[in-house]
Amino acid sequence: MPSLPSNPAVLVVGATGALGKKIVQSFVREKAAGKTFSLKAMSRRTQTDDQGQVEWVVGDMLKQDTLPNVLKGVDIVVCSANGYMKETLDADIAGNRNLIEACSKAGVKRFVFLSIVACEQALSVPHFEAKYIAEELLKKSPMPFVSLRAPAFLVCF
């Protein structure tokens, strides 16, 4: 497994969703505590950070041509993006496929994928099947990856 640089560049995909926002906030807290890394967050629309802790980049998992620029210099991708809450699985299937392929081409050193525990055992549930498909694509990619298979994501507001 390739080693990570001492000051890695991290990209959060799905950064404007309920879980993604929490992930970005957690990274910002880690930076404030003295951890050294650069932080990018991807959105389909322009976002700003008044505190200067996050570099917002515009990209769309469903538009392959937007991904290479977003991924330049990125070492770690954390993907919490999903489409099932919008009643479409486009982001979960085609979007993850595009992202995984683009990350592999860009030389991303680690991919962290938010999945669902035992997704392979509930393939009749479309969202679970989509997570399973993405995990299988990651297994076939040359990239080291971590699949976090949580039983449920509870976001406290």
Residue frames as a rotation matrix with the C-alpha (Angstrom) as fourth column:
MET 1
0.588 0.809 0.000 0.00
0.809 -0.588 0.000 0.00
0.000 0.000 -1.000 0.00
PRO 2
-0.104 -0.653 0.750 1.48
0.531 -0.674 -0.513 3.39
0.841 0.345 0.417 -0.94
SER 3
-0.369 -0.079 -0.926 2.37
0.904 -0.261 -0.338 5.57
-0.215 -0.962 0.168 1.98
LEU 4
0.684 0.658 0.315 0.64
0.689 -0.725 0.017 8.88
0.239 0.205 -0.949 2.47
PRO 5
-0.201 -0.753 0.627 2.55
0.346 -0.653 -0.673 12.15
0.916 0.082 0.392 2.53
SER 6
-0.694 -0.148 -0.705 3.01
0.719 -0.091 -0.689 13.90
0.038 -0.985 0.169 5.88
ASN 7
-0.623 0.531 -0.575 0.66
-0.223 -0.825 -0.520 16.68
-0.750 -0.195 0.632 4.75
PRO 8
-0.724 0.305 0.619 -1.95
0.647 0.613 0.454 14.86
-0.241 0.729 -0.640 2.64
ALA 9
-0.799 0.570 -0.192 -4.60
-0.601 -0.741 0.300 16.55
0.029 0.355 0.934 0.54
VAL 10
-0.750 0.626 0.213 -8.07
0.445 0.717 -0.537 15.28
-0.489 -0.308 -0.816 1.50
LEU 11
-0.799 0.591 -0.109 -11.20
-0.479 -0.517 0.709 15.66
0.363 0.619 0.696 -0.64
VAL 12
-0.662 0.698 0.275 -14.68
0.106 0.449 -0.887 15.11
-0.742 -0.558 -0.371 0.80
VAL 13
-0.875 0.464 -0.141 -17.24
-0.181 -0.042 0.983 14.14
0.450 0.885 0.121 -1.84
GLY 14
0.000 0.929 -0.369 -20.84
0.637 0.284 0.716 14.58
0.771 -0.235 -0.592 -0.78
ALA 15
-0.772 -0.550 -0.318 -19.75
0.583 -0.414 -0.699 17.47
0.253 -0.725 0.640 1.42
THR 16
-0.771 0.523 0.363 -23.07
-0.525 -0.845 0.104 19.33
0.361 -0.110 0.926 1.31
GLY 17
0.045 0.792 -0.609 -25.18
-0.001 0.610 0.793 16.39
0.999 -0.035 0.028 2.46
ALA 18
0.815 0.370 0.447 -26.17
-0.421 -0.152 0.894 15.76
0.399 -0.917 0.032 6.08
LEU 19
0.835 -0.550 -0.026 -23.35
0.461 0.672 0.579 13.29
-0.301 -0.496 0.815 6.71
GLY 20
0.237 -0.780 0.579 -20.85
0.837 -0.139 -0.529 15.05
0.493 0.610 0.620 4.46
LYS 21
0.445 -0.015 0.895 -21.25
-0.226 -0.969 0.096 18.32
0.867 -0.245 -0.435 6.37
LYS 22
0.944 -0.069 0.323 -20.44
-0.305 0.189 0.933 16.49
-0.126 -0.980 0.157 9.59
ILE 23
0.595 -0.776 0.209 -17.37
0.793 0.609 0.003 14.91
-0.130 0.164 0.978 8.01
VAL 24
0.161 -0.512 0.844 -16.13
0.460 -0.718 -0.523 18.31
0.873 0.472 0.120 6.82
GLN 25
0.667 0.140 0.732 -16.75
-0.486 -0.663 0.570 19.79
0.565 -0.735 -0.374 10.30
SER 26
0.936 -0.343 0.084 -14.80
0.171 0.647 0.743 16.94
-0.309 -0.681 0.664 11.86
PHE 27
0.288 -0.862 0.418 -11.85
0.918 0.125 -0.376 17.56
0.272 0.492 0.827 9.55
VAL 28
0.296 -0.135 0.946 -11.97
0.002 -0.990 -0.142 21.29
0.955 0.044 -0.293 10.35
ARG 29
0.910 0.051 0.412 -11.79
-0.407 -0.083 0.910 20.44
0.080 -0.995 -0.055 14.08
GLU 30
0.714 -0.691 0.114 -8.81
0.647 0.713 0.271 18.16
-0.268 -0.120 0.956 13.41
LYS 31
0.150 -0.646 0.749 -7.04
0.651 -0.505 -0.566 20.99
0.744 0.572 0.345 11.58
ALA 32
0.534 0.128 0.836 -7.77
-0.385 -0.843 0.375 23.35
0.753 -0.522 -0.401 14.49
ALA 33
0.958 -0.167 0.235 -6.24
-0.140 0.442 0.886 20.76
-0.252 -0.881 0.400 16.83
GLY 34
0.242 -0.954 -0.175 -3.00
-0.709 -0.297 0.640 20.93
-0.663 -0.031 -0.748 14.86
LYS 35
0.223 -0.143 0.964 -3.28
0.466 0.885 0.024 18.07
-0.856 0.444 0.264 12.38
THR 36
-0.328 -0.438 -0.837 -1.56
-0.502 -0.670 0.547 18.89
-0.800 0.600 0.000 9.10
PHE 37
-0.486 0.221 0.845 -3.45
0.759 0.585 0.284 18.26
-0.432 0.780 -0.452 5.89
SER 38
-0.895 0.317 -0.313 -5.19
-0.417 -0.845 0.336 20.32
-0.158 0.431 0.889 3.26
LEU 39
-0.497 0.813 0.303 -8.94
0.432 0.535 -0.727 20.01
-0.753 -0.230 -0.617 2.95
LYS 40
-0.894 0.349 -0.283 -11.08
-0.424 -0.450 0.786 20.23
0.147 0.822 0.550 -0.16
ALA 41
-0.425 0.837 0.345 -14.83
0.152 0.441 -0.884 19.71
-0.892 -0.324 -0.314 -0.31
MET 42
-0.986 0.054 0.159 -16.69
0.159 -0.001 0.987 18.99
0.054 0.999 -0.008 -3.54
SER 43
-0.202 0.960 -0.193 -20.07
0.142 -0.166 -0.976 20.42
-0.969 -0.225 -0.103 -4.45
ARG 44
-0.119 0.247 0.962 -22.02
0.980 0.182 0.074 20.68
-0.157 0.952 -0.264 -7.68
ARG 45
0.716 0.380 0.586 -22.50
0.461 -0.887 0.012 24.38
0.524 0.262 -0.810 -6.95
THR 46
-0.236 -0.841 0.486 -20.09
0.128 -0.523 -0.843 27.07
0.963 -0.136 0.231 -5.83
GLN 47
0.761 0.347 -0.548 -19.65
0.569 0.048 0.821 27.19
0.311 -0.937 -0.161 -2.05
THR 48
0.124 -0.751 0.648 -17.54
-0.241 -0.656 -0.715 29.47
0.963 -0.067 -0.262 0.13
ASP 49
0.378 -0.113 -0.919 -15.82
0.850 0.436 0.296 29.13
0.367 -0.893 0.261 3.48
ASP 50
0.780 0.006 0.625 -15.58
-0.096 -0.987 0.129 32.38
0.618 -0.160 -0.770 5.40
GLN 51
0.856 -0.449 0.255 -13.09
-0.257 0.058 0.965 30.83
-0.448 -0.892 -0.066 7.84
GLY 52
0.363 -0.743 -0.563 -10.63
-0.904 -0.134 -0.406 29.72
0.226 0.656 -0.720 5.14
GLN 53
-0.143 -0.395 0.907 -10.44
-0.679 0.706 0.201 26.15
-0.720 -0.587 -0.369 6.46
VAL 54
0.075 0.311 0.947 -11.98
0.432 0.846 -0.312 24.43
-0.899 0.433 -0.071 3.42
GLU 55
-0.755 -0.246 -0.608 -11.22
-0.461 -0.461 0.758 24.84
-0.466 0.853 0.234 -0.25
TRP 56
0.205 0.902 0.381 -14.53
-0.055 0.399 -0.915 24.30
-0.977 0.167 0.132 -2.01
VAL 57
-0.857 -0.452 -0.246 -14.26
-0.303 0.056 0.952 22.84
-0.416 0.890 -0.184 -5.50
VAL 58
0.171 0.945 -0.278 -17.01
-0.819 -0.021 -0.574 22.41
-0.548 0.325 0.770 -8.10
GLY 59
-0.861 -0.371 -0.349 -17.48
-0.503 0.728 0.466 18.91
0.081 0.576 -0.813 -9.46
ASP 60
0.238 0.964 0.117 -20.22
-0.942 0.259 -0.213 16.45
-0.236 -0.059 0.970 -10.28
MET 61
-0.414 -0.395 0.820 -19.87
-0.341 0.903 0.262 12.69
-0.844 -0.172 -0.508 -10.01
LEU 62
0.369 0.657 0.657 -22.29
0.423 0.511 -0.748 12.31
-0.828 0.554 -0.089 -12.92
LYS 63
0.982 -0.141 -0.125 -20.15
-0.181 -0.533 -0.827 14.55
0.050 0.835 -0.549 -15.16
GLN 64
0.670 -0.743 0.018 -16.86
0.720 0.655 0.231 12.74
-0.184 -0.142 0.973 -15.69
ASP 65
0.189 -0.638 0.747 -15.18
0.656 -0.484 -0.579 15.76
0.730 0.599 0.328 -17.28
THR 66
0.625 0.074 0.777 -15.47
-0.380 -0.841 0.386 17.74
0.682 -0.536 -0.497 -14.00
LEU 67
0.995 -0.088 -0.054 -13.53
0.093 0.539 0.837 15.21
-0.044 -0.838 0.544 -11.93
PRO 68
0.358 -0.933 0.035 -9.90
0.825 0.299 -0.479 15.39
0.436 0.200 0.877 -13.16
ASN 69
-0.138 -0.414 0.900 -9.44
-0.015 -0.908 -0.420 19.04
0.990 -0.072 0.119 -12.12
VAL 70
0.664 0.469 0.582 -11.08
-0.584 -0.159 0.796 18.41
0.466 -0.869 0.169 -8.74
LEU 71
0.977 -0.207 -0.053 -8.75
0.206 0.847 0.491 15.47
-0.056 -0.491 0.870 -8.08
LYS 72
0.402 -0.885 0.237 -5.46
0.121 -0.205 -0.971 17.21
0.908 0.419 0.025 -8.97
GLY 73
-0.442 -0.761 0.475 -3.06
-0.416 -0.295 -0.860 16.76
0.795 -0.578 -0.186 -6.07
VAL 74
0.401 0.671 0.624 -5.57
-0.889 0.120 0.442 14.83
0.222 -0.732 0.644 -3.93
ASP 75
-0.710 -0.697 -0.101 -4.17
-0.617 0.684 -0.389 11.98
0.341 -0.214 -0.916 -1.83
ILE 76
-0.893 0.451 -0.011 -7.29
0.360 0.697 -0.621 10.81
-0.272 -0.558 -0.784 0.02
VAL 77
-0.589 0.804 0.088 -10.93
-0.448 -0.415 0.792 10.84
0.673 0.427 0.604 -1.08
VAL 78
-0.880 0.471 0.068 -13.72
0.152 0.414 -0.897 10.41
-0.451 -0.779 -0.436 1.46
CYS 79
-0.795 0.600 -0.090 -17.01
-0.252 -0.192 0.948 9.69
0.552 0.777 0.304 -0.31
SER 80
-0.776 0.630 -0.009 -20.31
0.219 0.255 -0.942 10.09
-0.591 -0.733 -0.336 1.51
ALA 81
-0.653 0.521 -0.549 -22.28
-0.744 -0.575 0.339 11.06
-0.139 0.631 0.763 -1.60
ASN 82
-0.754 0.490 0.438 -25.55
0.475 0.867 -0.152 9.32
-0.454 0.094 -0.886 -2.32
GLY 83
-0.877 0.476 -0.062 -28.62
-0.375 -0.598 0.709 9.87
0.301 0.645 0.703 -4.40
TYR 84
-0.647 0.655 -0.391 -31.15
0.598 0.754 0.274 7.58
0.474 -0.057 -0.879 -2.78
MET 85
-0.459 0.506 -0.730 -32.58
0.618 -0.408 -0.672 10.37
-0.638 -0.760 -0.126 -0.65
LYS 86
-0.531 0.260 -0.806 -33.41
-0.577 -0.808 0.119 12.18
-0.620 0.529 0.579 -3.88
GLU 87
0.420 0.766 0.487 -35.25
-0.262 0.616 -0.743 9.10
-0.869 0.185 0.459 -5.16
THR 88
0.857 -0.235 -0.459 -32.57
-0.415 0.216 -0.884 8.30
0.307 0.948 0.087 -7.74
LEU 89
0.730 -0.637 0.249 -29.59
0.243 0.582 0.776 5.99
-0.639 -0.506 0.579 -7.60
ASP 90
0.886 -0.394 0.244 -27.66
0.169 -0.215 -0.962 7.78
0.432 0.894 -0.124 -10.35
ALA 91
0.384 -0.778 0.497 -25.03
-0.833 -0.525 -0.178 9.12
0.399 -0.345 -0.849 -7.94
ASP 92
0.398 -0.183 0.899 -24.81
-0.663 0.620 0.420 5.77
-0.634 -0.763 0.126 -6.15
ILE 93
0.611 -0.147 0.778 -24.17
0.435 0.883 -0.174 3.74
-0.661 0.445 0.604 -9.29
ALA 94
0.644 -0.360 0.675 -22.94
0.643 -0.221 -0.733 5.84
0.413 0.906 0.089 -12.24
GLY 95
0.781 -0.323 0.535 -21.53
-0.421 -0.905 0.068 8.57
0.462 -0.278 -0.842 -10.00
ASN 96
0.612 -0.578 0.540 -19.48
-0.429 0.330 0.840 6.22
-0.664 -0.746 -0.046 -7.85
ARG 97
0.598 -0.398 0.696 -18.26
0.701 0.681 -0.212 4.41
-0.390 0.615 0.686 -10.97
ASN 98
0.708 -0.309 0.635 -17.13
0.299 -0.684 -0.666 7.72
0.640 0.661 -0.392 -12.48
LEU 99
0.744 -0.404 0.533 -15.49
-0.653 -0.609 0.450 8.82
0.142 -0.683 -0.717 -9.25
ILE 100
0.628 -0.512 0.586 -13.65
-0.034 0.734 0.678 5.54
-0.777 -0.446 0.444 -8.68
GLU 101
0.583 -0.408 0.702 -12.35
0.812 0.321 -0.488 5.51
-0.027 0.855 0.518 -12.26
ALA 102
0.702 -0.299 0.646 -11.25
0.002 -0.907 -0.421 9.16
0.712 0.296 -0.637 -12.06
CYS 103
0.752 -0.425 0.504 -9.53
-0.617 -0.185 0.765 8.60
-0.232 -0.886 -0.401 -8.70
SER 104
0.622 -0.521 0.584 -7.68
0.425 0.851 0.308 5.58
-0.658 0.057 0.751 -10.08
LYS 105
0.542 -0.386 0.746 -6.48
0.739 -0.204 -0.642 7.61
0.400 0.900 0.175 -13.07
ALA 106
0.703 -0.212 0.679 -5.50
-0.280 -0.960 -0.009 10.55
0.653 -0.184 -0.734 -10.85
GLY 107
-0.217 -0.858 -0.466 -3.36
0.168 0.438 -0.883 8.37
0.962 -0.270 0.049 -8.58
VAL 108
0.367 0.416 0.832 -5.39
-0.767 -0.370 0.523 8.87
0.526 -0.830 0.184 -5.41
LYS 109
-0.593 -0.787 -0.170 -3.58
-0.507 0.529 -0.681 6.98
0.626 -0.317 -0.713 -2.66
ARG 110
-0.925 0.357 -0.133 -6.59
0.343 0.628 -0.699 6.06
-0.165 -0.692 -0.702 -0.50
PHE 111
-0.506 0.853 0.130 -10.35
-0.337 -0.334 0.880 5.98
0.794 0.401 0.456 -1.03
VAL 112
-0.954 0.298 0.028 -12.67
0.061 0.286 -0.956 5.97
-0.293 -0.910 -0.291 2.00
PHE 113
-0.639 0.759 -0.121 -16.17
-0.193 -0.005 0.981 4.84
0.744 0.651 0.150 1.06
LEU 114
-0.695 0.509 0.507 -19.20
-0.607 -0.038 -0.794 5.16
-0.384 -0.860 0.336 3.34
SER 115
-0.656 0.415 -0.630 -21.21
-0.262 0.658 0.706 2.02
0.708 0.628 -0.323 2.80
ILE 116
0.235 0.808 0.540 -23.75
-0.938 0.043 0.344 -0.09
0.255 -0.588 0.768 4.70
VAL 117
-0.572 -0.438 0.694 -23.17
-0.674 0.733 -0.093 -3.15
-0.467 -0.521 -0.714 6.84
ALA 118
-0.508 0.289 0.811 -24.11
0.253 0.951 -0.180 -6.43
-0.823 0.114 -0.556 5.10
CYS 119
-0.087 0.498 -0.863 -25.13
-0.751 -0.602 -0.271 -4.62
-0.654 0.625 0.426 1.91
GLU 120
-0.724 -0.256 -0.641 -24.35
-0.651 0.562 0.510 -7.81
0.230 0.786 -0.573 -0.05
GLN 121
-0.919 0.394 -0.005 -27.07
0.359 0.833 -0.420 -9.62
-0.161 -0.388 -0.907 1.92
ALA 122
-0.022 0.945 -0.325 -29.87
0.432 -0.284 -0.856 -7.24
-0.902 -0.159 -0.402 0.93
LEU 123
-0.889 -0.450 0.080 -29.40
0.238 -0.306 0.922 -6.80
-0.391 0.839 0.379 -2.80
SER 124
-0.232 0.883 0.407 -33.16
0.935 0.086 0.345 -6.50
0.270 0.461 -0.846 -3.25
VAL 125
0.596 0.305 -0.743 -32.91
0.540 -0.836 0.090 -3.09
-0.593 -0.455 -0.664 -1.53
PRO 126
0.785 -0.250 0.567 -31.73
0.500 -0.286 -0.818 -0.74
0.366 0.925 -0.100 -4.31
HIS 127
0.724 -0.540 0.429 -29.58
-0.612 -0.790 0.040 1.48
0.317 -0.292 -0.902 -2.09
PHE 128
0.478 -0.551 0.684 -27.84
-0.391 0.565 0.727 -1.55
-0.787 -0.615 0.055 -0.54
GLU 129
0.641 -0.217 0.736 -27.22
0.658 0.650 -0.382 -3.02
-0.395 0.729 0.559 -3.98
ALA 130
0.848 -0.327 0.417 -25.72
0.054 -0.730 -0.682 0.29
0.527 0.601 -0.601 -5.16
LYS 131
0.564 -0.670 0.483 -23.30
-0.803 -0.309 0.510 0.30
-0.193 -0.675 -0.712 -2.21
TYR 132
0.466 -0.357 0.809 -22.36
0.086 0.929 0.360 -3.30
-0.880 -0.098 0.464 -2.98
ILE 133
0.808 -0.143 0.572 -21.71
0.585 0.073 -0.808 -2.43
0.073 0.987 0.143 -6.64
ALA 134
0.757 -0.545 0.359 -19.43
-0.467 -0.837 -0.285 0.45
0.456 0.048 -0.889 -5.61
GLU 135
0.457 -0.599 0.658 -17.52
-0.629 0.305 0.715 -1.81
-0.629 -0.741 -0.237 -3.22
GLU 136
0.579 -0.209 0.788 -17.01
0.497 0.857 -0.138 -4.33
-0.647 0.471 0.599 -6.01
LEU 137
0.850 -0.288 0.442 -15.71
0.258 -0.504 -0.824 -1.56
0.460 0.814 -0.354 -8.30
LEU 138
0.625 -0.640 0.447 -13.29
-0.778 -0.557 0.292 -0.50
0.062 -0.530 -0.846 -5.57
LYS 139
0.502 -0.420 0.756 -12.03
-0.145 0.821 0.552 -4.08
-0.853 -0.387 0.352 -5.21
LYS 140
0.628 -0.205 0.750 -11.24
0.740 0.455 -0.496 -4.13
-0.240 0.867 0.437 -8.93
SER 141
0.908 -0.302 0.291 -9.49
-0.151 -0.882 -0.446 -0.75
0.391 0.361 -0.846 -8.89
PRO 142
0.130 -0.945 -0.299 -5.77
0.512 0.322 -0.796 -0.39
0.849 -0.050 0.526 -8.22
MET 143
-0.141 -0.131 0.981 -6.50
-0.483 -0.856 -0.183 2.00
0.864 -0.500 0.058 -5.35
PRO 144
-0.826 -0.037 -0.563 -6.23
0.469 0.511 -0.720 1.07
0.314 -0.859 -0.405 -1.69
PHE 145
-0.265 0.811 0.521 -9.61
-0.371 -0.585 0.721 1.66
0.890 -0.002 0.456 -0.09
VAL 146
-0.982 0.180 -0.063 -11.50
0.120 0.325 -0.938 1.45
-0.149 -0.928 -0.341 3.17
SER 147
-0.369 0.927 0.066 -15.19
-0.010 -0.075 0.997 0.70
0.930 0.367 0.037 3.14
LEU 148
-0.950 0.117 0.289 -16.89
-0.305 -0.165 -0.938 1.90
-0.062 -0.979 0.192 6.32
ARG 149
-0.521 0.770 -0.369 -19.92
0.125 0.496 0.859 -0.35
0.844 0.402 -0.354 6.67
ALA 150
-0.924 0.212 0.317 -21.99
-0.377 -0.380 -0.845 1.35
-0.059 -0.900 0.431 9.32
PRO 151
-0.655 0.752 0.074 -25.37
0.737 0.657 -0.157 -0.08
-0.166 -0.048 -0.985 10.35
ALA 152
0.534 0.791 0.300 -26.90
0.822 -0.568 0.033 3.42
0.196 0.229 -0.953 10.27
PHE 153
-0.671 -0.668 0.321 -25.79
0.569 -0.742 -0.354 7.01
0.475 -0.055 0.878 10.16
LEU 154
0.453 0.770 -0.449 -27.36
0.889 -0.351 0.295 9.14
0.070 -0.532 -0.844 12.84
VAL 155
-0.489 -0.594 0.638 -26.69
0.567 -0.773 -0.285 12.81
0.663 0.222 0.715 12.40
CYS 156
0.086 0.471 -0.878 -27.33
0.958 -0.280 -0.056 15.01
-0.273 -0.836 -0.475 15.41
PHE 157
-0.037 -0.033 0.999 -28.23
0.573 -0.820 -0.006 18.62
0.819 0.572 0.050 14.77
